[in-house]
Amino acid sequence: MGSARRKPRRGGSTLFKLLLVVVVIAGGTALGTQSRTVWHAVFPTTPSLTVDYRTAVAADSAVAAPELVVVNTSKKPVPLSDVTLRYYFTEDGTTPYGFNCVQAGVGCSNVSGSIAALSPTTPTADHYLQIGFAPGAGTLAPGQDSQSVDLQLYRLDHKPLDQANDRSFDAAITTFKPSRLVTAYLGGALVWGSEPVGGATASAQGPSAPSPAAAPVVPAQTVFDDFHYSGPDDPALLAHGWEPRTGPGGPGISDTWSTSGVSFPSEASAQGGQVLQLQAGTDGTSAGTHQAELESTKAEFFNGTYAARIYFADQPTSGPNGDHINESFYPISADGKSPLYSELDNEYMPNGGWGAPGPAFDTTSWYSAVTDDRVTHRAHQSLQGWHTMMITAEDGVVTYSMDGKTLFSSTGKYIPRESMDVDFSDWFIDLPFVGQRTWDMQVNWFYYKADQAVSLKNVQKAVAGFYQAGTHYINTVPKS
């Protein structure tokens, strides 16, 4: 797997094209094992695009992993933002599917997608994954290719797939080859591949895709993620700058961080239908405790607007209530002893903690973790349910807000002084009693805009735009 820069292919001679038509009419085996539509009447010359395909997974894998390359076989430049791809499959059962971009030569920030039902259905296709490109993906010159776009498609219940009857899947193709079972559209018109129709195939004169809405321009200095991942070991998770914490230390019960509490289940109440779920569990002993945290792998966040839609829980998912649980979202310096230490905390404790009653919600700006130099505001209120939490750090002021209501501001030395990473965590302050119990915290999406104060209304507008465009992840923050 991985990106693969391919050598551009040039169109052949007229004689070669005529011979290719003869081969197609004779049996179609040069184009694959399934029956093919004779397309020479539709394309008397080489199509303007070709899609190459490969996979490195078996039919019964946990995820489908199609890798696609768009090749411009025309004599004119082709903006990738005018190109749409469709990968056809059959859903297994009634469980919804999710997808993500693992990596792409044009950058996953410039890749969007959606899953839709196909009508009419065929024995090998009842849904398709549609892929589009933002203008930032650039333009393919004649003979140029896009490099590989590596995708994942998976069930939201994370059960293994049965790809054997998926139209666009071919386990035998492990090196890039042209596949007419993946269709390509230019400006909404079919220019490559054959669409499944009524159990057979259709040529470019058959039903074609409606013209897709133009992909929005990917905004600069922005990070967005709606956590469409197949699991904590999804390679896209690390590629997009996240990893479950497994290292030693605190806070909470030291050395109990585990990937077992990090998952990405379906959730009907969440925008987009999928969430990051952090589950902390314990039996009351340190050995029987696991805490969960997802942390960014790069310290690339500084001044600007941080926002996340988070589900806070007042009760455990299982077991008795009463734990001093801490459900938190915070940017933080990578080095706790840094002379420029920075940390901006949102911490919800439904049952309180550190001797204080609950429910309690602390917003805290730090100057030094070594000397415990910080300023804190505490609100005693239940946060049960979904809330949009925001931190704005701009012009020497840090402002914490919830659902658009300002909670606390810090100034002076209690502001960011160096770049930070971003963490979401679910952990126990202490273990006051025994008995098995679990606590779940969920995160719907995360948004960051560097060096700008963005209102809640405009954050929600931007996020809604990403969902509408099928944009699951972008990162356009300049790399240091």
C-alpha positions as CSV (number, residue, x, y, z in Angstrom):
1,M,0.0,0.0,0.0
2,G,1.0,3.7,0.0
3,S,1.4,6.3,-2.6
4,A,2.9,5.2,-5.9
5,R,4.1,7.7,-8.5
6,R,3.3,6.1,-11.8
7,K,5.0,6.8,-15.2
8,P,2.6,8.6,-17.5
9,R,1.1,6.6,-20.3
10,R,0.6,8.0,-23.7
11,G,-2.3,7.2,-26.1
12,G,-1.4,4.6,-28.7
13,S,-1.7,4.6,-32.4
14,T,-5.0,4.4,-34.3
15,L,-4.1,0.8,-35.3
16,F,-3.5,-0.1,-31.7
17,K,-6.9,1.3,-30.7
18,L,-8.6,-0.7,-33.4
19,L,-6.9,-3.8,-32.2
20,L,-8.0,-3.1,-28.7
21,V,-11.6,-2.9,-29.9
22,V,-11.3,-6.3,-31.5
23,V,-9.9,-7.7,-28.2
24,V,-12.8,-6.3,-26.3
25,I,-15.4,-7.7,-28.8
26,A,-13.7,-11.1,-28.8
27,G,-14.0,-11.8,-25.1
28,G,-13.2,-8.9,-22.9
29,T,-10.7,-10.9,-20.9
30,A,-8.1,-8.2,-21.3
31,L,-10.3,-5.9,-19.2
32,G,-10.9,-8.3,-16.3
33,T,-12.9,-11.4,-15.4
34,Q,-16.5,-9.9,-15.4
35,S,-18.5,-9.2,-18.6
36,R,-17.8,-5.9,-20.2
37,T,-19.7,-3.4,-22.3
38,V,-18.3,-2.9,-25.8
39,W,-17.4,0.8,-25.6
40,H,-15.6,1.4,-28.9
41,A,-18.7,3.2,-30.4
42,V,-18.8,5.6,-27.5
43,F,-15.1,6.3,-27.3
44,P,-13.6,6.2,-30.8
45,T,-10.4,7.5,-29.3
46,T,-8.8,7.0,-26.0
47,P,-11.0,8.2,-23.1
48,S,-9.9,11.5,-21.4
49,L,-9.3,9.7,-18.1
50,T,-8.2,6.3,-16.9
51,V,-8.5,5.0,-13.4
52,D,-6.0,2.5,-12.1
53,Y,-6.8,0.3,-9.1
54,R,-5.1,-2.0,-6.7
55,T,-5.8,-3.5,-3.3
56,A,-3.7,-5.3,-0.7
57,V,-6.5,-6.8,1.4
58,A,-8.5,-10.1,1.2
59,A,-12.2,-10.3,0.5
60,D,-13.0,-11.0,4.2
61,S,-10.9,-8.1,5.7
62,A,-12.2,-5.7,8.3
63,V,-11.8,-2.9,5.8
64,A,-11.9,-2.5,2.1
65,A,-8.8,-0.7,0.9
66,P,-9.1,0.5,-2.7
67,E,-6.1,2.5,-4.0
68,L,-6.9,4.6,-7.0
69,V,-4.9,6.6,-9.5
70,V,-6.4,9.0,-12.0
71,V,-4.5,9.3,-15.3
72,N,-5.1,12.1,-17.8
73,T,-5.0,10.4,-21.1
74,S,-6.2,13.4,-23.0
75,K,-4.3,16.2,-24.7
76,K,-5.7,18.8,-22.5
77,P,-5.2,19.8,-18.8
78,V,-7.8,18.3,-16.5
79,P,-8.6,20.0,-13.1
80,L,-9.1,17.3,-10.5
81,S,-11.9,19.3,-9.0
82,D,-13.9,18.5,-12.2
83,V,-13.3,14.7,-11.6
84,T,-15.6,12.4,-9.6
85,L,-14.9,8.6,-9.0
86,R,-17.3,5.9,-8.0
87,Y,-16.3,2.6,-6.3
88,Y,-19.2,0.1,-6.2
89,F,-20.0,-2.5,-3.5
90,T,-22.7,-4.4,-1.8
91,E,-23.6,-3.6,1.8
92,D,-23.4,-6.5,4.2
93,G,-26.5,-6.4,6.3
94,T,-28.1,-3.1,7.3
95,T,-25.1,-1.6,9.2
96,P,-24.1,1.8,7.9
97,Y,-20.7,2.2,6.3
98,G,-17.9,4.8,6.9
99,F,-14.9,5.7,4.9
100,N,-11.7,7.7,5.1
101,C,-8.7,8.8,3.1
102,V,-5.5,7.2,4.5
103,Q,-3.1,9.1,2.3
104,A,-3.0,10.7,-1.1
105,G,-0.5,12.3,-3.4
106,V,-2.8,15.3,-3.7
107,G,-3.3,15.4,0.1
108,C,-6.2,13.9,2.0
109,S,-7.3,17.5,2.8
110,N,-8.2,17.7,-0.8
111,V,-10.2,14.5,-1.0
112,S,-13.9,14.3,-0.1
113,G,-16.4,11.5,-0.3
114,S,-19.8,10.2,0.4
115,I,-21.6,6.8,0.4
116,A,-24.9,6.5,-1.5
117,A,-27.4,3.8,-2.4
118,L,-27.5,2.7,-6.1
119,S,-30.8,2.4,-7.9
120,P,-31.5,0.0,-9.4
121,T,-29.4,-2.4,-7.5
122,T,-27.4,-5.3,-9.0
123,P,-26.1,-8.6,-7.6
124,T,-22.7,-7.0,-7.2
125,A,-23.6,-3.4,-6.3
126,D,-26.2,-1.7,-4.2
127,H,-24.1,1.2,-2.9
128,Y,-21.1,3.2,-4.1
129,L,-18.4,5.4,-2.6
130,Q,-18.1,8.6,-4.5
131,I,-14.9,10.5,-4.3
132,G,-14.3,14.2,-5.3
133,F,-11.4,16.6,-5.2
134,A,-11.1,20.1,-4.0
135,P,-9.4,22.7,-6.2
136,G,-6.3,22.4,-4.1
137,A,-5.7,19.0,-5.6
138,G,-4.4,20.8,-8.7
139,T,-4.6,20.1,-12.4
140,L,-3.3,17.0,-14.3
141,A,-1.3,17.9,-17.4
142,P,-1.7,15.6,-20.4
143,G,-0.2,12.2,-19.5
144,Q,0.1,13.1,-15.8
145,D,-1.4,11.0,-13.0
146,S,-2.7,12.0,-9.6
147,Q,-0.5,9.5,-7.7
148,S,-2.3,7.1,-5.4
149,V,-5.4,8.0,-3.4
150,D,-5.5,5.4,-0.7
151,L,-9.0,4.8,0.8
152,Q,-10.7,2.7,3.4
153,L,-14.3,1.6,3.5
154,Y,-15.7,-0.2,6.6
155,R,-18.8,-1.2,8.5
156,L,-19.5,1.1,11.5
157,D,-20.0,-2.0,13.7
158,H,-16.5,-3.0,12.6
159,K,-17.4,-6.5,11.6
160,P,-15.4,-8.1,8.7
161,L,-16.6,-7.4,5.2
162,D,-17.6,-9.8,2.4
163,Q,-16.1,-8.2,-0.6
164,A,-16.3,-11.2,-2.8
165,N,-19.5,-9.9,-4.4
166,D,-18.4,-6.2,-4.6
167,R,-18.4,-5.0,-8.2
168,S,-15.3,-2.8,-7.9
169,F,-13.2,-5.2,-5.7
170,D,-10.7,-7.6,-7.2
171,A,-8.3,-9.4,-4.8
172,A,-6.1,-10.4,-7.7
173,I,-5.1,-6.9,-8.6
174,T,-2.3,-6.0,-6.2
175,T,-0.3,-3.8,-8.6
176,F,-1.9,-0.9,-10.3
177,K,-3.9,-1.8,-13.4
178,P,-6.7,0.0,-15.3
179,S,-10.1,-1.0,-13.9
180,R,-13.3,-0.2,-15.7
181,L,-15.2,-1.4,-12.6
182,V,-14.4,2.0,-11.1
183,T,-16.1,4.8,-12.9
184,A,-14.8,8.3,-13.5
185,Y,-16.8,11.4,-14.5
186,L,-15.6,14.7,-15.9
187,G,-18.0,17.5,-15.2
188,G,-20.6,14.9,-14.3
189,A,-20.3,13.0,-17.6
190,L,-19.1,9.4,-17.6
191,V,-15.6,9.2,-19.3
192,W,-14.2,5.9,-17.9
193,G,-15.6,2.6,-16.8
194,S,-19.0,1.0,-17.0
195,E,-21.8,1.6,-14.5
196,P,-23.8,-1.3,-13.1
197,V,-27.4,-1.3,-14.3
198,G,-30.0,-4.0,-13.8
199,G,-27.5,-6.8,-13.3
200,A,-25.5,-6.0,-16.4
201,T,-23.3,-3.0,-17.3
202,A,-23.9,0.2,-19.0
203,S,-21.8,2.2,-21.4
204,A,-21.2,5.9,-21.3
205,Q,-24.6,6.2,-23.1
206,G,-26.3,4.6,-20.2
207,P,-27.3,6.3,-16.9
208,S,-24.6,8.7,-15.8
209,A,-24.0,10.4,-12.5
210,P,-25.7,13.7,-11.8
211,S,-23.3,16.6,-11.8
212,P,-21.8,16.7,-8.4
213,A,-21.7,20.0,-6.5
214,A,-18.3,21.7,-6.9
215,A,-16.0,20.8,-4.0
216,P,-15.5,23.7,-1.7
217,V,-12.1,25.5,-1.5
218,V,-10.3,24.0,1.5
219,P,-9.8,26.9,3.9
220,A,-6.3,27.8,4.9
221,Q,-4.9,27.5,8.4
222,T,-7.6,25.1,9.4
223,V,-7.8,21.6,11.0
224,F,-11.0,19.6,10.9
225,D,-11.6,16.0,11.8
226,D,-15.0,14.2,12.3
227,F,-13.2,11.0,13.4
228,H,-14.3,8.7,10.6
229,Y,-11.9,5.9,11.4
230,S,-12.2,2.1,11.5
231,G,-10.4,1.7,14.9
232,P,-7.4,2.7,17.0
233,D,-5.0,0.9,14.7
234,D,-6.4,2.6,11.5
235,P,-3.3,3.8,9.6
236,A,-5.3,6.9,8.6
237,L,-5.5,7.9,12.3
238,L,-1.8,8.3,12.6
239,A,-1.5,9.7,9.1
240,H,-3.9,12.4,10.1
241,G,-1.9,13.3,13.3
242,W,-3.6,11.3,16.1
243,E,-2.7,8.4,18.3
244,P,-4.2,6.7,21.3
245,R,-2.1,7.2,24.4
246,T,-0.3,4.1,25.7
247,G,2.6,5.7,27.6
248,P,3.3,6.0,31.3
249,G,2.4,8.7,33.8
250,G,-0.7,10.6,34.8
251,P,-3.0,12.3,35.2
252,G,-5.3,10.0,37.2
253,I,-4.3,6.4,37.9
254,S,-0.7,6.4,36.7
255,D,0.4,4.0,33.8
256,T,-3.1,2.8,32.9
257,W,-3.5,4.3,29.4
258,S,-4.7,1.8,26.9
259,T,-5.9,1.6,23.3
260,S,-8.7,-0.7,24.4
261,G,-10.8,2.3,25.4
262,V,-10.5,4.1,22.1
263,S,-13.1,3.3,19.4
264,F,-15.1,4.9,16.6
265,P,-18.7,3.6,16.8
266,S,-21.8,4.7,15.0
267,E,-24.0,7.2,17.0
268,A,-27.4,8.3,15.7
269,S,-27.3,11.6,17.8
270,A,-24.0,12.7,16.3
271,Q,-23.6,14.8,13.2
272,G,-22.4,12.5,10.5
273,G,-23.4,9.4,12.5
274,Q,-19.9,8.4,13.8
275,V,-17.9,9.5,16.9
276,L,-14.7,9.1,18.7
277,Q,-15.5,7.2,21.9
278,L,-13.2,7.2,25.0
279,Q,-14.0,4.6,27.6
280,A,-12.4,4.5,31.0
281,G,-13.0,1.4,33.1
282,T,-12.1,0.1,36.5
283,D,-12.8,-2.6,39.1
284,G,-11.5,-0.3,41.8
285,T,-7.9,-1.4,41.6
286,S,-5.0,0.1,39.7
287,A,-4.4,-3.2,38.0
288,G,-8.0,-3.4,36.8
289,T,-8.1,0.1,35.5
290,H,-7.8,1.4,32.0
291,Q,-8.0,5.1,31.0
292,A,-8.4,6.4,27.4
293,E,-6.9,9.4,25.6
294,L,-6.5,10.4,22.0
295,E,-3.7,12.9,21.5
296,S,-2.4,14.8,18.5
297,T,1.1,13.7,17.4
298,K,2.3,17.2,16.5
299,A,2.6,20.4,18.5
300,E,1.0,22.6,15.8
301,F,-1.7,24.4,17.7
302,F,-1.1,27.9,19.1
303,N,-3.2,31.0,18.9
304,G,-6.6,30.8,17.3
305,T,-10.0,29.1,17.8
306,Y,-10.4,25.5,19.2
307,A,-13.8,23.9,19.0
308,A,-15.1,20.4,19.7
309,R,-18.6,18.9,20.0
310,I,-18.4,16.6,23.0
311,Y,-20.9,14.3,24.8
312,F,-20.3,14.4,28.5
313,A,-21.8,11.7,30.8
314,D,-23.2,12.1,34.3
315,Q,-23.6,8.4,34.8
316,P,-21.5,5.4,34.0
317,T,-22.3,3.3,31.0
318,S,-22.2,0.2,33.3
319,G,-21.8,-0.3,37.0
320,P,-22.5,1.9,40.0
321,N,-22.2,5.7,40.0
322,G,-19.9,7.7,42.2
323,D,-16.5,7.8,40.5
324,H,-14.5,10.9,40.4
325,I,-14.2,10.7,36.6
326,N,-12.6,13.5,34.6
327,E,-13.8,14.1,31.0
328,S,-11.5,16.6,29.4
329,F,-10.5,18.4,26.2
330,Y,-7.3,20.5,26.2
331,P,-4.3,21.9,24.2
332,I,-1.1,21.3,26.1
333,S,2.7,21.7,25.8
334,A,4.5,18.5,24.9
335,D,7.1,19.1,27.6
336,G,5.7,19.6,31.1
337,K,8.9,21.3,32.2
338,S,9.2,23.7,29.3
339,P,9.9,27.4,30.4
340,L,7.2,28.4,27.9
341,Y,4.7,25.9,29.3
342,S,1.1,26.3,28.0
343,E,-2.1,24.4,28.8
344,L,-5.7,25.3,28.3
345,D,-8.1,23.0,30.1
346,N,-11.8,22.0,29.9
347,E,-12.4,19.4,32.6
348,Y,-15.8,18.0,33.5
349,M,-16.3,16.1,36.8
350,P,-19.9,14.9,37.2
351,N,-19.2,13.6,40.7
352,G,-16.6,16.2,41.6
353,G,-13.0,15.6,42.6
354,W,-10.1,16.7,44.7
355,G,-12.4,17.3,47.7
356,A,-14.9,19.4,45.7
357,P,-18.5,18.3,45.1
358,G,-20.0,17.7,41.7
359,P,-21.1,18.3,39.1
360,A,-18.1,20.6,38.5
361,F,-16.7,22.1,35.3
362,D,-13.2,23.6,35.4
363,T,-11.7,25.9,32.8
364,T,-8.0,26.5,33.5
365,S,-5.1,28.4,32.0
366,W,-1.7,27.4,33.0
367,Y,1.6,29.3,33.2
368,S,3.8,26.5,34.8
369,A,3.1,22.9,35.6
370,V,6.3,22.8,37.7
371,T,5.1,25.4,40.2
372,D,1.4,24.7,39.7
373,D,0.9,28.3,38.5
374,R,-2.5,28.6,36.9
375,V,-5.9,30.4,37.1
376,T,-9.1,28.5,37.2
377,H,-12.8,29.1,37.0
378,R,-15.2,26.5,38.4
379,A,-18.9,26.2,37.4
380,H,-21.2,23.8,39.3
381,Q,-23.6,22.6,36.6
382,S,-24.5,19.4,34.9
383,L,-23.1,19.0,31.4
384,Q,-25.0,15.8,30.6
385,G,-25.4,15.5,26.8
386,W,-23.9,17.2,23.7
387,H,-22.1,20.6,24.0
388,T,-19.9,22.6,21.7
389,M,-16.8,23.6,23.7
390,M,-14.6,26.4,22.4
391,I,-11.3,28.0,23.4
392,T,-10.3,31.2,21.7
393,A,-6.7,32.5,22.2
394,E,-6.2,35.8,20.4
395,D,-4.7,39.2,21.2
396,G,-3.4,38.2,24.6
397,V,-6.8,36.9,25.9
398,V,-7.9,33.3,26.3
399,T,-11.7,32.9,26.4
400,Y,-13.6,29.6,27.2
401,S,-17.2,29.2,26.1
402,M,-19.8,26.5,25.9
403,D,-22.6,26.5,23.3
404,G,-21.8,30.2,22.6
405,K,-21.9,31.3,26.3
406,T,-18.7,32.8,27.7
407,L,-17.5,31.0,30.9
408,F,-14.1,32.4,31.7
409,S,-11.3,34.6,30.3
410,S,-7.6,34.7,31.3
411,T,-5.0,37.4,30.4
412,G,-1.5,38.5,31.4
413,K,0.9,35.5,31.6
414,Y,-2.0,33.0,31.4
415,I,-2.0,32.7,27.7
416,P,-0.3,30.3,25.2
417,R,3.4,30.9,24.9
418,E,4.4,28.0,22.6
419,S,2.8,25.5,20.2
420,M,0.7,22.7,21.8
421,D,-0.8,19.4,20.9
422,V,-4.5,18.7,21.5
423,D,-5.8,15.9,23.8
424,F,-9.2,14.3,24.5
425,S,-9.2,12.1,27.6
426,D,-11.4,10.1,30.0
427,W,-9.7,9.3,33.3
428,F,-10.2,8.6,37.0
429,I,-9.0,11.1,39.6
430,D,-8.9,8.4,42.2
431,L,-10.5,5.0,43.0
432,P,-12.8,5.5,46.0
433,F,-14.6,2.1,45.9
434,V,-14.5,-1.3,44.3
435,G,-16.8,-2.9,41.7
436,Q,-16.7,-3.0,37.9
437,R,-17.8,0.1,36.0
438,T,-17.2,2.0,32.7
439,W,-17.6,5.6,31.6
440,D,-17.9,6.8,28.0
441,M,-17.1,10.2,26.6
442,Q,-17.7,10.9,23.0
443,V,-16.3,13.5,20.6
444,N,-18.3,14.3,17.3
445,W,-15.7,16.5,15.6
446,F,-12.8,18.8,16.2
447,Y,-12.1,22.2,14.5
448,Y,-9.2,24.6,14.8
449,K,-8.6,27.9,13.0
450,A,-5.1,29.3,13.5
451,D,-4.6,33.0,14.4
452,Q,-8.3,33.9,14.2
453,A,-11.2,34.3,16.6
454,V,-14.2,32.5,15.1
455,S,-17.7,32.8,16.4
456,L,-19.8,29.7,17.3
457,K,-22.1,30.5,14.4
458,N,-19.2,30.6,11.9
459,V,-17.7,27.4,13.4
460,Q,-21.0,25.6,13.0
461,K,-21.3,26.9,9.4
462,A,-17.8,25.7,8.5
463,V,-18.4,22.3,10.1
464,A,-21.8,21.9,8.3
465,G,-20.0,22.8,5.0
466,F,-17.5,20.0,5.6
467,Y,-20.2,17.4,6.3
468,Q,-22.2,18.5,3.2
469,A,-19.1,18.2,1.0
470,G,-18.1,14.8,2.5
471,T,-14.9,16.3,3.9
472,H,-13.9,14.1,6.9
473,Y,-10.5,15.6,7.4
474,I,-8.4,18.6,6.5
475,N,-5.2,20.1,7.8
476,T,-3.9,23.2,6.2
477,V,-2.0,24.6,9.1
478,P,1.5,25.6,7.7
479,K,4.1,23.0,8.7
480,S,6.9,24.4,10.9
